[in-house]
């Protein structure tokens, strides 16, 4: 082959014999190795470059000459046949050009072959990058699997279809609620339902989910052994790639302990009604503006002549009276009415959604029930009740003080009666 | 498929090709080598994967080397060696002192494939008076028999299977050389074999 042709090739070309003596060295190699033709012709390749795997290369040259066909050689000990240092702007781990060699018969009579040296650095870099990415992916997958296991064993999670049928349940949830996974699959999460939960909560839940919104709330649930617990529940809708909602995922967090603590904190230990602290918190919440849309009324109740009960029958009987009074209140009023022991023999009731007329009716009903009730050791007692409806410009203090004034009025007017907010009634 | 006479002639041609391959293999292995008379089968491509599953062991990694040949004669060879044979090959090819890496092992398999492919396909091209050129062989290693995802073979519709046993002194190397080609090429081969049969008459 003409030397000028070899010099125009964009691959390294060496013509050599079976002993690796160099007969030709093209311009590509001269430029990349900085070794001029004159410096290498007649010398042995393995003498010039000690990295050359002479035994392997010689064997392949002999095979080429025998087969009279090309053979292929990918240097093994080092990734190159002829060392060509490379400097790249982009950092990588390769210091030398990565090479692949094709060995073709050149002059069979003289036993010469042509080594074509191809630069495969770019594809090797791409391969290294790909391997790195694959390694990262494998690591991420391993972590993901590990995370999934951690999630499965530690996070109470349910997946339902859009009809609310359970399609997946984490081991943590199955174990906590005491169900086999197979028992839960296909069922509705209402299997955990507690009768005390108002249906409004679930109505609100489905309404939000149907709109594609996330729902969060505190739910009282039942375990398989009949015990109840409180869960903070977060339910999220999930979508497919086309943006179509496909399923819901509910994450349950047990808040029973917190609920018990909260309950202790806001409960009067004697009557088990809410305490004054809870009343204050509720009033603050109401007058923060969040719940102003609904009408609201309040009763303040005082047991008539309670001091005498304590003086005549003793404090133990007095405590019994307070407990039975609280039970009568709970039995007489609606579930949604909030009953509070303010202190001593004074009680309060918050009546959400009640206007003054409804509140007066409830108060009168309570007064009559108390009047009829026969208290242990003590017999019959009466109570006085002040009833007021929240007014537009009320704040927590004015609302309370007005109701307190009405209670005072009921007492001064002779007790065993209710006194209501006539001004508010007129406005209503 | 081939007539009994065509098959007989092809068998003879492959025998001659393998004779040449034996000499090259002996040189490669630096040991006295014998190659058994190869057995030849033909398969439609649909039965190819099933055949692969029957010829290899369950419990050994498999080295599968592929080499494309182009030109007026074109197709692809697949050379399969099981791990035991690869171990035997490497034991002969490298001395105990050498640090044998996976790259050395891969190179040995590729080299054997190259020798067998070039001699066999070269001989067939010669008798069909066709030109062919060999591409760089590639190697894949499969840990089990789930290797046969060879969907890239779809353009071929005929398979010639040449099985041979190579012996190097005490060691045996059992290899399967598969030639995949298109039916048009098979027709050319049949035509060439008929011509040889005519010349022999």
Boltz contact constraints between the chains, C-beta under 6 A:
constraints:
  - contact:
      token1: [A, 62]
      token2: [B, 27]
      max_distance: 6.0
  - contact:
      token1: [A, 63]
      token2: [B, 24]
      max_distance: 6.0
  - contact:
      token1: [A, 63]
      token2: [B, 28]
      max_distance: 6.0
  - contact:
      token1: [A, 66]
      token2: [B, 24]
      max_distance: 6.0
  - contact:
      token1: [A, 67]
      token2: [B, 24]
      max_distance: 6.0
  - contact:
      token1: [A, 67]
      token2: [B, 118]
      max_distance: 6.0
  - contact:
      token1: [A, 69]
      token2: [B, 118]
      max_distance: 6.0
  - contact:
      token1: [A, 69]
      token2: [B, 122]
      max_distance: 6.0
  - contact:
      token1: [A, 70]
      token2: [B, 134]
      max_distance: 6.0
  - contact:
      token1: [A, 71]
      token2: [B, 114]
      max_distance: 6.0
  - contact:
      token1: [A, 72]
      token2: [B, 136]
      max_distance: 6.0
  - contact:
      token1: [A, 76]
      token2: [B, 103]
      max_distance: 6.0
  - contact:
      token1: [A, 76]
      token2: [B, 104]
      max_distance: 6.0
  - contact:
      token1: [A, 76]
      token2: [B, 107]
      max_distance: 6.0
